[in-house]
Amino acid sequence: MRRTAALFVWLWVFGPWLMPPSAQAAPAPAGNTTEQWRVFEITLTSTRAYANPFADVSVTAVFTSPSGLTLQRPAFWDGGDTWKVRAALTEVGRWTYRVTASDPANAGLNTALAAVRCIPYTGRQAIYQHGFLQVSANRRYLAHANGLPFFWLGDTHWFFDLNEHWDTSNDPRWPSQFRALVDRRVQQGFSVYQSVIFGPSPSYWAPGEVGERINPDYFRDQLDPKLAYIADQGLVNAFGLGFHSNIDNNVTTLVRLARYLVARYGAYPMVWITGGEVAGYDPAQEAARLDGWRQVALAIDAADDYHQPQSAHYTNDFPTYYQGESWFDFTMVQGGHAGLADTANYRAYYQAADYVPLLEAESNYEGFFANITAEVVRVAAYRAIQAGSFGYTYGAQGIWNATWDEADTANDFTTAHWNWFEAIDFPGGAQMTYLARFYRRLPWATLAPRPAGWADFPPQLSDADRPLVKADEAGTNVVVYFPASYDPAELAGTLVNLPDQTYNLRWYNPRTGRWLYAGAARLGVGQWRIEPKPDGADWLLWLEATRPTGPDPDLARAQAQPNLAAGQQYRSSMDGAAEHGAAKAFDGDPATYWQPAATEPYAAHWLEVDFGRPVTITAAAISEEDYHTRGFRLDMWTGAAWETAYTGHLIGHLQPRLFQFPARAGSRVRLVFTTGVATPLILEWALYDLPDLDQGRAAWKK
């Protein structure tokens, strides 16, 4: 989205709203012991005075690991005669370190060899259990140091430094605006806090000396508590130094600031995003801005010995600058706020052989315009991920710009105004929780977009209407996102080239986070006609291969037991032709079937087994032809009333599908059809009492 240079001039002149100081220094290692990946601090006292400590002397600590690897960490001046080194050790065991300064005569900044012992991390935060981030071996996503894929779910806070209050709040639910925002996103399963500072702002520099002398008091009192809190809550901070025009005439200033920030915060879990919309929107300025921000990125790269991932936040026209440069680790595209981005744009990045991993980093902030609803946000997120993004960054009007109250309209940028304490409860934010839960449940990092060769959809479908398919190479996991506008009953689609495997079929509701188990099916014909969605909204379907060949073993076990429906009395709401009467669904011949007259309303039909006595039932196996049924119930007559034993959606196409449920007793059982696309066509229906099967799993499936 566009941001004007006038905004940044205003920020430089007036500076941020200073929050009350509440510094929380990183702890020194107790007994020379520190936990792996957790930041610790070494304090040094200079024995010499300098006119400008920020510029006149450089200090570096070199750590040597138990395996012999070295880690260099620059020290930072913290005011007066105090210097500090912050480090996070990457291996368990005994480390040694030595601090040296460019001034060898300064005894306080040149230390003897010392040691610190690194012990395993004992907490519960994934970023410290598995280590800092890096680009995956296949260059498709970010992963932890131990190789575990990292699912990116970010929240946008461009004004966190200037406007998010550390120890005040104007909402009685929380004592701190800043901590409320962090805590809520942690609770919702977010993994990234995406932010910038505005580098040329006078707040960071001594009065009248922007770019020349740092103001360590500001960082100690204002930024340190926030950066430490973000890290302590287990979030990765995706951190930049400003937006496009901030680099104008400030390259040297921001390069110096970048080195200081890496020294001060580089031992936290970080992703360096350089700057926001770095090219800007003025063609006359683009080349100079890109080169200026490149110098900032190279300074970060040189100072960060952890080599935590780097990128640059793109403008909203899907550009390609910086691709192939050594420091550029992943692509941060911006779909913008003018509607849904064409998925072809994402695929173009994903399919380019020499490009780096792809992330949708700014698209359709919720509430930014009146028409950017939770639905638009949700759809944009799933489309981006299904088309190749390794995660998504969410944004909310009122939070990205940290709006305090109704009078705080300076950074609205549109006519829509929301306060932070309203935006924190936006439904789209909660739906991002469901998005993260969905992808984290399955092996998402093995899935790739499959725009061709895996599905056949009607050619007249637009990009907005077309389902999006991801699958792994073996076809053992296939995920399809269906937009609300796609109706398989009207626009039939087929998944093709599927292996001969049995799949569990699960629908996922992205609005509620609820699963609907649709049973298991063997798709041995290599293709599968896509089943109808549970309703007319958007849905995801996960096909998970469970067995490479052979029938469902639960079904096989059931079929080895007596079929309680055999030899009973049968009736139906209506029979069609004489050769398709109710008894044909129970004759053991899959070539025959029951079907009512095609002219009757579909939902009016039922098929019944009458035992003439109470019988206990725990499972049913049903097969039909061509997925006519889209909703059904199994009802049992208790002698006084009909009670529902099972509610389902799809029946097995050609092959029986087994449905299990808690034991019910009744003298009659009805298969009641509730929704569908044609009259029922039931090949076979069997009933069993299977108390030995796993009812816990059956309940989960239901």
SULCOR-V574999 format. One record per residue. N is the residue number from 1. RES is the residue in one small letter. PHI is phi in degrees with one decimal (NA if undefined). D_FIRST is the distance of its C-alpha to the first C-alpha in Angstrom with 1 decimal. Layout:
# SULCOR-V574999
[[N RES PHI D_FIRST] [N RES PHI D_FIRST]]
This chain:
# SULCOR-V574999
[[1 m NA 0.0] [2 r -80.8 3.8] [3 r -133.0 6.6] [4 t -86.7 10.1] [5 a -63.2 13.1] [6 a -60.3 15.1] [7 l -59.3 13.7] [8 f -72.1 14.9] [9 v -60.4 18.1] [10 w -60.0 18.7] [11 l -64.7 18.3] [12 w -65.8 20.7] [13 v -75.6 23.2] [14 f -95.0 23.4] [15 g 70.6 22.6] [16 p -81.3 22.0] [17 w -76.2 24.2] [18 l -70.1 26.8] [19 m -91.2 28.0] [20 p -57.8 31.7] [21 p -65.9 32.7] [22 s -156.3 33.4] [23 a -68.8 33.7] [24 q -131.4 34.5] [25 a -68.3 35.7] [26 a -64.5 35.8] [27 p -72.1 39.4] [28 a -76.0 42.0] [29 p -64.4 43.6] [30 a -71.2 46.5] [31 g 60.6 49.7] [32 n 57.3 47.8] [33 t -128.4 46.2] [34 t -142.9 42.5] [35 e -84.4 40.8] [36 q -58.6 39.1] [37 w 71.5 35.3] [38 r -97.1 35.4] [39 v -69.6 34.8] [40 f -133.2 37.9] [41 e -130.8 38.5] [42 i -116.5 41.2] [43 t -101.6 42.0] [44 l -120.3 43.7] [45 t -117.8 45.5] [46 s -69.5 45.8] [47 t -96.1 49.3] [48 r -131.7 48.3] [49 a -96.3 46.3] [50 y -130.0 43.7] [51 a -61.7 42.4] [52 n -141.6 38.8] [53 p -55.4 38.8] [54 f -60.2 35.1] [55 a -111.1 36.0] [56 d -87.7 39.7] [57 v -147.8 40.3] [58 s -116.6 38.5] [59 v -132.9 39.6] [60 t -137.0 39.3] [61 a -105.7 40.6] [62 v -115.1 41.7] [63 f -103.2 42.4] [64 t -118.6 44.6] [65 s -83.0 44.4] [66 p -58.4 47.4] [67 s -89.2 46.8] [68 g 98.0 46.6] [69 l -74.0 42.9] [70 t -112.4 41.5] [71 l -131.9 38.4] [72 q -101.1 37.5] [73 r -127.6 35.7] [74 p -70.3 35.0] [75 a -84.8 36.2] [76 f -130.1 34.4] [77 w -75.8 36.0] [78 d -115.4 35.9] [79 g 100.3 37.7] [80 g 60.4 41.4] [81 d -106.0 43.3] [82 t -100.6 41.2] [83 w -123.7 39.4] [84 k -137.6 38.0] [85 v -119.1 37.4] [86 r -114.4 35.2] [87 a -144.9 35.8] [88 a -128.0 35.6] [89 l -88.5 38.4] [90 t -102.8 37.9] [91 e -130.3 41.5] [92 v -79.5 44.2] [93 g 133.2 47.3] [94 r -87.4 48.5] [95 w -107.8 46.3] [96 t -117.9 47.4] [97 y -152.8 45.5] [98 r -142.2 46.2] [99 v -108.4 44.2] [100 t -130.5 44.7] [101 a -123.3 43.6] [102 s -66.0 43.5] [103 d -102.9 46.3] [104 p -67.2 49.1] [105 a -82.4 51.2] [106 n -89.5 49.0] [107 a -65.3 50.8] [108 g -75.4 48.2] [109 l -108.8 45.4] [110 n -127.2 47.6] [111 t -110.5 48.9] [112 a -74.5 51.5] [113 l -62.3 50.7] [114 a -131.1 49.7] [115 a -135.1 49.0] [116 v -144.9 46.7] [117 r -101.2 47.1] [118 c -101.0 44.1] [119 i -112.2 44.8] [120 p -60.7 42.9] [121 y -66.0 40.1] [122 t -109.9 41.5] [123 g -88.4 38.5] [124 r -115.5 36.4] [125 q -80.5 32.9] [126 a -62.0 32.1] [127 i -64.6 30.3] [128 y -95.1 33.6] [129 q -69.2 35.8] [130 h -115.2 34.3] [131 g 99.4 32.9] [132 f -59.9 29.8] [133 l -89.9 27.3] [134 q -152.6 27.7] [135 v -76.4 26.8] [136 s -64.2 29.2] [137 a -61.5 32.1] [138 n -92.4 30.8] [139 r 60.5 27.4] [140 r -115.5 25.6] [141 y -161.2 24.5] [142 l -97.1 25.0] [143 a -136.2 28.4] [144 h -71.1 30.4] [145 a -59.6 33.1] [146 n -87.7 35.7] [147 g 95.2 33.8] [148 l -66.2 32.7] [149 p -59.8 29.3] [150 f -111.3 26.5] [151 f -86.8 24.3] [152 w -86.0 20.8] [153 l -127.9 19.5] [154 g -103.7 16.9] [155 d -125.8 15.7] [156 t -93.8 12.7] [157 h -140.2 14.1] [158 w -65.3 12.1] [159 f -112.4 14.7] [160 f -61.9 17.7] [161 d -72.0 19.8] [162 l -80.6 19.4] [163 n -123.6 19.5] [164 e -89.6 20.9] [165 h -83.3 24.7] [166 w -76.7 27.1] [167 d -126.2 30.3] [168 t -137.3 29.5] [169 s -155.5 28.1] [170 n -105.5 28.2] [171 d -124.5 28.8] [172 p -65.4 32.4] [173 r -72.9 31.5] [174 w -139.7 30.4] [175 p -82.4 31.7] [176 s -136.3 28.5] [177 q -62.2 24.9] [178 f -60.2 23.7] [179 r -68.2 26.4] [180 a -61.6 25.9] [181 l -66.5 22.3] [182 v -64.4 23.5] [183 d -61.8 26.6] [184 r -62.6 25.1] [185 r -69.4 22.8] [186 v -63.4 25.8] [187 q -60.6 27.9] [188 q -86.5 25.4] [189 g 89.1 25.6] [190 f -68.6 22.3] [191 s -122.1 22.9] [192 v -136.8 20.0] [193 y -111.4 18.5] [194 q -98.0 15.2] [195 s -151.3 15.0] [196 v -141.6 15.0] [197 i -111.1 17.3] [198 f -108.7 16.8] [199 g -48.0 19.6] [200 p -77.8 21.0] [201 s -59.4 21.4] [202 p -60.0 25.2] [203 s -57.5 25.5] [204 y -85.3 25.8] [205 w -126.4 28.4] [206 a -64.1 31.8] [207 p -52.8 32.1] [208 g 74.0 31.9] [209 e -130.9 31.5] [210 v -59.6 27.8] [211 g 85.3 27.8] [212 e -111.3 31.5] [213 r -132.3 32.6] [214 i -73.5 30.7] [215 n -107.3 31.0] [216 p -64.8 32.1] [217 d -61.0 32.7] [218 y -64.0 29.1] [219 f -65.8 28.4] [220 r -65.3 31.6] [221 d -90.5 31.2] [222 q -108.0 27.5] [223 l -87.0 25.7] [224 d -54.7 28.7] [225 p -59.8 29.2] [226 k -70.1 25.7] [227 l -63.4 25.5] [228 a -66.8 29.0] [229 y -66.9 28.3] [230 i -57.3 25.4] [231 a -67.1 27.7] [232 d -64.6 30.7] [233 q -84.4 29.0] [234 g 87.2 28.5] [235 l -87.6 24.7] [236 v -88.2 23.2] [237 n -97.6 20.9] [238 a -87.7 18.0] [239 f -123.5 17.8] [240 g -128.7 16.2] [241 l -108.3 17.2] [242 g 145.9 14.2] [243 f -116.9 11.1] [244 h -35.0 11.5] [245 s -74.6 13.8] [246 n -61.9 15.8] [247 i -81.2 17.7] [248 d -59.4 19.0] [249 n 61.2 22.7] [250 n -134.1 22.4] [251 v -60.4 23.0] [252 t -62.1 26.3] [253 t -58.1 25.2] [254 l -75.1 22.5] [255 v -63.8 24.9] [256 r -63.9 27.5] [257 l -64.4 25.2] [258 a -59.1 24.2] [259 r -63.2 27.9] [260 y -66.4 28.6] [261 l -66.5 25.9] [262 v -63.8 27.3] [263 a -64.3 30.7] [264 r -80.3 29.9] [265 y -123.4 27.6] [266 g -69.7 28.0] [267 a -91.2 30.8] [268 y -87.0 28.6] [269 p -67.9 26.8] [270 m -128.9 23.7] [271 v -129.8 21.1] [272 w -94.1 19.8] [273 i -99.1 16.2] [274 t 64.1 16.9] [275 g -158.3 13.6] [276 g -96.2 9.8] [277 e 46.7 8.1] [278 v -58.8 11.8] [279 a -77.7 12.2] [280 g 69.7 9.9] [281 y -122.3 9.8] [282 d -108.7 13.4] [283 p -55.6 15.9] [284 a -68.7 18.6] [285 q -100.1 17.2] [286 e -58.7 15.9] [287 a -61.5 19.3] [288 a -66.6 20.1] [289 r -67.9 16.9] [290 l -60.8 17.3] [291 d -69.0 21.0] [292 g -63.3 20.5] [293 w -67.5 18.3] [294 r -61.3 20.9] [295 q -64.0 23.6] [296 v -64.2 21.9] [297 a -61.8 21.7] [298 l -66.6 25.3] [299 a -65.5 26.5] [300 i -62.1 25.1] [301 d -59.6 26.8] [302 a -70.7 30.0] [303 a -86.9 30.2] [304 d -95.0 29.4] [305 d -77.1 32.6] [306 y -77.0 31.3] [307 h 54.1 28.8] [308 q -67.2 26.3] [309 p -57.1 23.4] [310 q -124.6 21.0] [311 s -157.8 17.7] [312 a -144.6 14.6] [313 h -73.7 11.0] [314 y -79.8 9.8] [315 t -73.9 7.2] [316 n -91.5 6.5] [317 d -115.4 10.0] [318 f 50.8 12.2] [319 p -79.8 14.0] [320 t -133.3 17.2] [321 y -65.5 17.6] [322 y 74.0 19.7] [323 q -60.1 21.3] [324 g 89.7 24.9] [325 e -78.9 24.8] [326 s -62.0 27.1] [327 w -85.6 24.7] [328 f -88.3 21.8] [329 d -96.1 22.6] [330 f -155.4 19.9] [331 t -100.5 16.7] [332 m -106.4 13.3] [333 v -82.9 11.4] [334 q -128.3 8.0] [335 g -70.9 8.9] [336 g 82.3 5.7] [337 h -127.5 6.8] [338 a -111.0 9.2] [339 g 121.0 12.1] [340 l -77.7 13.7] [341 a -70.5 13.2] [342 d -65.8 16.6] [343 t -64.2 18.6] [344 a -61.5 20.0] [345 n -64.9 17.0] [346 y -65.4 17.6] [347 r -63.7 21.3] [348 a -61.9 21.1] [349 y -66.0 19.9] [350 y -63.2 22.4] [351 q -86.9 25.2] [352 a -68.0 24.9] [353 a -62.7 28.0] [354 d -100.3 26.8] [355 y -91.8 23.4] [356 v -100.6 22.8] [357 p -54.3 21.8] [358 l -109.4 18.5] [359 l -135.0 16.1] [360 e -81.4 13.2] [361 a -108.4 11.3] [362 e -162.6 8.1] [363 s -155.3 8.6] [364 n 51.9 9.3] [365 y -56.8 9.8] [366 e -62.6 13.2] [367 g 82.7 13.8] [368 f -61.6 10.4] [369 f -120.4 12.0] [370 a -61.9 15.8] [371 n -89.2 15.8] [372 i -92.3 13.8] [373 t -92.8 17.1] [374 a -59.0 18.6] [375 e -64.5 19.7] [376 v -62.0 16.4] [377 v -60.2 15.2] [378 r -61.8 18.5] [379 v -62.6 18.7] [380 a -59.5 15.4] [381 a -66.5 16.7] [382 y -65.8 20.2] [383 r -62.3 19.2] [384 a -62.6 17.2] [385 i -68.4 20.2] [386 q -65.7 22.8] [387 a -93.3 21.3] [388 g 135.8 21.5] [389 s -71.5 19.0] [390 f -86.1 21.2] [391 g 169.8 19.4] [392 y -160.4 16.1] [393 t -109.8 13.9] [394 y -86.7 13.6] [395 g -144.6 11.7] [396 a -131.5 13.2] [397 q -60.2 12.4] [398 g 106.8 15.1] [399 i -110.4 15.2] [400 w -59.2 12.0] [401 n -105.2 12.6] [402 a 49.4 16.3] [403 t -75.4 17.4] [404 w -81.9 21.2] [405 d -155.6 22.6] [406 e -63.3 22.6] [407 a -82.4 22.9] [408 d -90.3 19.9] [409 t -113.7 17.2] [410 a -60.2 16.0] [411 n -112.7 12.7] [412 d -69.5 12.0] [413 f 67.0 9.5] [414 t -137.9 10.9] [415 t -79.7 14.6] [416 a -85.2 14.7] [417 h -123.1 16.3] [418 w -135.4 17.6] [419 n -86.6 19.6] [420 w -58.2 19.4] [421 f -75.9 22.9] [422 e -88.9 21.9] [423 a -66.1 18.8] [424 i -63.0 21.0] [425 d -105.3 23.0] [426 f -57.8 20.4] [427 p -64.9 22.0] [428 g -63.3 19.1] [429 g -63.8 19.6] [430 a -64.5 23.2] [431 q -71.3 22.7] [432 m -66.5 20.9] [433 t -58.5 24.3] [434 y -65.5 26.0] [435 l -60.0 23.7] [436 a -63.6 24.6] [437 r -61.6 28.2] [438 f -61.3 28.4] [439 y -70.4 27.3] [440 r -68.6 29.2] [441 r -72.8 32.3] [442 l -111.9 32.6] [443 p -74.3 32.7] [444 w -60.5 29.0] [445 a -70.0 29.0] [446 t -88.9 31.7] [447 l -91.1 29.8] [448 a -129.0 28.1] [449 p -60.0 26.5] [450 r -125.8 29.3] [451 p -71.8 28.1] [452 a -145.9 31.6] [453 g 87.5 35.1] [454 w -119.9 34.8] [455 a -151.2 34.3] [456 d -115.5 35.4] [457 f -121.9 33.4] [458 p -54.7 34.1] [459 p -65.6 32.6] [460 q -77.6 31.5] [461 l -66.0 28.8] [462 s -78.8 25.2] [463 d -60.1 22.5] [464 a -69.7 21.5] [465 d -95.9 25.2] [466 r -82.3 26.3] [467 p -61.6 27.2] [468 l -114.9 25.9] [469 v -110.5 28.6] [470 k -126.9 28.7] [471 a -157.8 32.1] [472 d -83.4 33.9] [473 e -61.7 36.2] [474 a -82.4 39.3] [475 g 73.0 38.0] [476 t -82.6 39.0] [477 n -134.9 35.7] [478 v -129.4 33.7] [479 v -124.1 30.7] [480 v -123.2 29.5] [481 y -100.5 26.6] [482 f -106.5 27.6] [483 p -68.3 25.1] [484 a -60.4 26.7] [485 s -76.1 27.3] [486 y -94.7 29.5] [487 d -122.3 33.2] [488 p -59.4 35.5] [489 a -67.5 38.5] [490 e -99.1 37.4] [491 l -124.8 35.5] [492 a -62.4 37.5] [493 g -130.0 36.0] [494 t -138.5 37.8] [495 l -84.0 37.1] [496 v -123.5 39.2] [497 n 61.4 40.7] [498 l -77.3 41.0] [499 p -71.6 43.7] [500 d -77.7 46.9] [501 q -141.3 45.9] [502 t -92.4 46.0] [503 y -115.7 42.6] [504 n -82.7 41.6] [505 l -112.3 39.3] [506 r -130.1 36.9] [507 w -89.2 34.4] [508 y -128.8 31.5] [509 n -92.1 29.9] [510 p -73.4 26.2] [511 r -89.9 26.3] [512 t -123.1 29.3] [513 g 75.8 29.8] [514 r -96.9 33.3] [515 w -99.3 35.1] [516 l -125.6 37.6] [517 y -79.8 40.2] [518 a -103.5 41.3] [519 g 96.2 44.2] [520 a -118.2 45.1] [521 a -146.4 45.8] [522 r -92.8 47.2] [523 l -105.7 45.3] [524 g -69.9 48.0] [525 v -80.9 47.6] [526 g 83.8 44.5] [527 q -147.7 42.3] [528 w -145.6 41.3] [529 r -70.8 40.6] [530 i -65.1 37.5] [531 e -75.7 38.7] [532 p -65.0 37.3] [533 k -67.6 34.6] [534 p -61.4 36.0] [535 d -155.0 34.4] [536 g -84.0 31.9] [537 a -88.1 28.7] [538 d -80.5 26.7] [539 w -144.3 28.8] [540 l -115.7 29.1] [541 l -123.6 32.5] [542 w -112.2 33.8] [543 l -103.1 36.9] [544 e -117.1 38.6] [545 a -68.4 41.7] [546 t -111.7 44.5] [547 r -144.4 47.6] [548 p -68.3 48.0] [549 t -147.5 51.0] [550 g 86.2 53.5] [551 p -76.2 53.3] [552 d -60.9 51.7] [553 p -63.2 54.3] [554 d -64.1 54.0] [555 l -64.6 54.8] [556 a -62.6 57.7] [557 r -64.1 59.0] [558 a -64.6 58.8] [559 q -69.1 60.6] [560 a -79.9 63.4] [561 q -96.2 64.2] [562 p -61.7 66.0] [563 n -84.0 64.1] [564 l -68.6 65.0] [565 a -83.0 64.1] [566 a -69.6 66.7] [567 g 73.9 69.9] [568 q -101.1 68.8] [569 q -92.0 68.6] [570 y -128.2 65.5] [571 r -149.0 64.2] [572 s -149.0 61.1] [573 s -63.7 59.6] [574 m -172.2 60.8] [575 d -96.7 62.0] [576 g -87.8 61.3] [577 a -63.5 63.9] [578 a -59.1 66.9] [579 e -77.0 65.9] [580 h -122.3 62.6] [581 g -74.1 64.1] [582 a -57.1 62.8] [583 a -63.9 65.2] [584 k -67.0 63.5] [585 a -80.7 60.6] [586 f -129.8 63.1] [587 d -91.0 65.5] [588 g 75.8 64.0] [589 d -113.2 63.4] [590 p -69.3 59.7] [591 a -83.4 60.9] [592 t -107.0 61.7] [593 y -161.1 59.4] [594 w -97.6 59.3] [595 q -152.2 57.4] [596 p -74.5 57.8] [597 a -61.3 58.1] [598 a -68.1 54.9] [599 t -83.8 55.1] [600 e -80.5 54.8] [601 p -60.3 51.5] [602 y -58.9 49.9] [603 a -72.7 49.4] [604 a -86.6 53.0] [605 h -99.9 54.4] [606 w -152.6 55.9] [607 l -129.6 58.2] [608 e -130.4 60.7] [609 v -112.3 63.1] [610 d -115.9 66.1] [611 f -84.4 67.9] [612 g 77.4 70.6] [613 r -161.9 70.3] [614 p -66.8 67.6] [615 v -134.5 65.7] [616 t -89.0 63.1] [617 i -125.6 60.0] [618 t -127.5 57.1] [619 a -158.2 55.5] [620 a -136.9 55.2] [621 a -118.7 54.6] [622 i -131.9 53.5] [623 s -132.8 52.8] [624 e -142.1 51.8] [625 e -113.0 50.9] [626 d 67.5 47.5] [627 y 53.4 45.5] [628 h -63.4 46.7] [629 t -82.1 46.2] [630 r -123.7 42.8] [631 g -167.7 44.3] [632 f -155.3 47.7] [633 r -132.8 49.8] [634 l -109.9 53.0] [635 d -107.9 55.2] [636 m -124.1 58.6] [637 w -89.4 61.5] [638 t -89.4 62.9] [639 g 106.8 66.0] [640 a -126.5 64.5] [641 a -162.1 60.9] [642 w -85.2 58.2] [643 e -123.4 55.8] [644 t -82.0 52.7] [645 a -94.3 53.0] [646 y -157.4 49.8] [647 t -125.3 46.7] [648 g -138.7 44.9] [649 h -119.2 42.8] [650 l -118.8 44.0] [651 i -112.1 47.4] [652 g -60.1 48.4] [653 h -81.1 48.4] [654 l 69.6 51.9] [655 q -100.7 52.1] [656 p -62.3 52.8] [657 r -114.1 50.1] [658 l -91.7 51.5] [659 f -120.5 50.4] [660 q -112.6 51.8] [661 f -160.1 52.1] [662 p -57.6 54.2] [663 a -55.8 57.9] [664 r -132.7 58.8] [665 a -115.0 62.3] [666 g -168.4 63.2] [667 s -92.1 65.7] [668 r -139.5 63.3] [669 v -128.6 59.8] [670 r -117.5 57.5] [671 l -97.1 54.6] [672 v -103.7 52.6] [673 f -94.9 50.0] [674 t -106.0 47.1] [675 t -146.9 44.5] [676 g 176.4 44.5] [677 v -111.1 44.1] [678 a -160.0 47.9] [679 t -64.1 51.2] [680 p -60.2 52.0] [681 l -139.3 53.7] [682 i -94.8 55.0] [683 l -79.5 56.8] [684 e -147.8 58.0] [685 w -138.4 57.8] [686 a -120.1 59.4] [687 l -126.1 59.7] [688 y -138.7 60.5] [689 d -113.1 61.4] [690 l -123.7 59.7] [691 p -67.5 59.9] [692 d -82.8 59.6] [693 l -76.2 56.1] [694 d -73.3 53.2] [695 q -71.4 52.3] [696 g -61.9 49.6] [697 r -68.4 47.7] [698 a -61.6 48.6] [699 a -64.2 47.1] [700 w -65.6 43.8] [701 k -60.3 43.8] [702 k -62.0 44.5]]
